[in-house]
């Protein structure tokens, strides 16, 4: 009995996924990484040595980039290996030499047919390419992206990397060594590598090599900079080297462990518990987000679980909104690179939103930064989450105190250093920073003061009428007004100024801050507190209302676009609707490029485009790249970021329909949410294009079916209307002879002539109709496996009278296989050939029909002993309305052989004619053998039939 | 003039062809009834009680096959079908429904009369056999003894496999009748194998090698291309 609890069969979906992954892997190139703890351990040397061995075994390889740093032994190793010429990239007046990706791809393509996959050596995986100035530089900003493209093109790559360049270990290494490295490589590349070779060297030996000057110090490149030298010296301390070595080995061990796990899964050694407790990294508003993301990534890798990274835009945020949002977006991008699923939520309370998200996505562990508390009464996020959901684990990540405050400025600096070549960066930040988020930085405060003053002025004459408590109300009202109009800061100012004015102007003694009655202190305190709280709440409400309005507007415009798209019937309409949406949402110009049947991209002109939206310049190179790969390219992406336009592929369910080229009006980089909106827009356009495409397909196939039907009914009507009178004619001519009185000899002769003429006419009509059927594809083959001799038999029987008096030899080789053919049509071929032979060879001359197996086909030949075929017209006689001799006395229009050829072709065979050297013509019909069924039914006789074999009943 | 005149029903919508068939049959001394629609044909087949029906498949008010099915419900009278060229499927349907033979238009009076004669002869023989005929079939120099289940050729015993024997006896018992592949399969292999028509072809080829003088030009086990076989005594 089967035990339902023991279900150790692998999940079929997972198996399928693995098969597909295997298949994809088989096409991809293989990545081998030479991995070291630090510079100087000999990675390049090891790679070159391995490459020499591979070259000796016949692997076609080329050195893409190798940095020998002038070391003799490494130089010697590299000598003799074929090198790819470096590409010169002009940058700021200097010429940089960069790896030539297209050259390497061309090398790979040239070796594509070889049995061994081509190999490219690329030193320093973490290298940043020189910037792509308007597409003249390297295609990708990073070398590892070049490597990915090479792998995708089926080229093997060997490369080197140090442990500090791994993204997830980057901050740990900087913590150990105090030197921060800005060039990093995503861990997934390392984890997905097919092979990792650890190049290990004990620290003492490394230090010796360092002393001997055998190690190149990257930080002391110019050699004169004392600080750099000192930094390098600090870096190469024994303690650091030991720690780095441990880190490198441990990281490799993790990888090996993953491989083991993968192997276990693959061989289903043990049942795997399907419930995977994924992690949720809460990217807070503060600076610790980066740290949280990295820690969570490491944790997720160790636990081998997927993880999410979420940022909550909440009310209780401090600091300028724009900068905060940008920071969060940057951290989310980092998280996505580290392998997370990212999302931005908007909610008044972060804890509730996070918990809801965690429950929706079945995430059992939250990773949060240990938040700094500004005030003693504030509860940390972790506390709030714990209070609300006791079933969810909360992991707090420690953030060094120094980083809490200074991290942002550091990380911004990091951006500068990371991308020193990109002059756009600074501008972007300026645009996206403070001024954008808070439109009136100082006007608000002035207004706050003015409003408070006005309130005081208004209240002064009323003093006699109103109680003091009601005057307090007026000031609170003013604070609410300021908060609504100008946000938090002015509201706080208004609260304080309001309390001050109230004290100064209205509380005895007036025009003095002194207070006569101590209980007014309570009034001031409560008034201030209430003003502050109301001000904060009101301002927060306003922010949220604005955000909600904006979101609602976006959703509405998306909805409107999809509604418009559903009515679109032409690609031009789709282009126009898309352009309208992008103009209103992003104030961006756009061009829709649709792929035609030959995968060429053609711009679709929007018919009602306003004059100022003249067709933007489309970077066809970027567009084609994006279309071919199905990935976004151009501005803000990893591919050709120097281009002015952003190109999104239009991925529809069946295929990529084209691309959308977007030219934003300003230079700002698009945020995550905007990109998401753009992607949604692109997929809506893609689906519409696909729908339109299939409308076309449906229409044209309807037309085709209709014309097919028309042709068939026309053919059958013609054949009926032509044949029926001929059939009557033949029959009536016959009957005439039977009708008494018996006809005279002369009358009989006339009757015979009528009959013969009608028969010839019928044959002609048959030929014409057959040809028309064969040509229009209206013939439905009735293919059956059958012995050839049966068809030969029927053909000979049909030509019995024609061939009377001729010696006919039939030689069918023994063991001819069954052939899959339409007996009626092949009989027709043989009859036509025999009729031709009877027509064109002298009466009484011999004919030989034979058949034998030739390779994977069967050849049927008919030899005659006539004059042979007209020289040079052996092929022409198979054409329609062609005859061997023009104006011959022999009847016929020259369709017989054309029909033979058409029939042979629909059977997947051929027919040829030739004059034999010894004279006479030979026609050869070749038919494919196929795979005949082996079962001849001898073993499957019905029991009932077997028991009563001879009891035959006739109906 | 035929030695035994019969009553023949001709169901055909083309007046010219109907007339020529009628004239040809009358010349042989048969009595002919004409019908130009399916309905008329059904009524005449019931009231006139013909000995043989000549039926066109394409009738204005329906498919001739329906008439055959109806007819076979109560009669075994021979049916010869007239069909257009190239419509093998229609022929097979008609034969499977119970028709005995077919003629492809255009056909001559000679051909028609030969078929009519053969069908009438077979029908007469079978009525005799039902009353206890000799359980021996003879053609050319082959003798099939149905009671002893033995086959001899020119006095020499032939070794036939059970399948070949069954094929031969099934065909030979209905001379001049076109038997479709499907009918043969059903008779020899049972109803479950009606699609494996190559079974029949393979064994028929072997059978021909044993009983025919020239297997590639058979005289008795004749192939009807794309349709089936006919046994000619």
Interface residues (C-beta under 8 A of the other chain):
Chain A: X719 X720 X723 X724 X725 X726 X727 X728 X729 X730 X731 X732 X734 X735 X737 X738 X739 X755 X758 X759 X762 X766 X770 X782 X784 X785 X786 X787 X789 X790 X791 X792 X793 X794 X796 X797 X810 X812 X818 X822 X823 X824 X827 X932 X933 X935 X936 X937 X938 X940 X941 X942 X943 X944 X945 X946 X949 X950 X952 X954 X955
Chain B: X14 X16 X17 X19 X20 X21 X23 X24 X27 X58 X72 X76 X84 X85 X86 X88 X89 X98 X105 X106 X107 X108 X109 X110 X112 X126 X146 X149 X161 X162 X163 X165 X166 X169 X170 X173 X174 X187 X188 X189 X190 X191 X192 X193 X196 X197 X198 X199 X201 X202 X203 X204 X205 X215 X216 X217 X218 X222 X223 X224 X225 X226
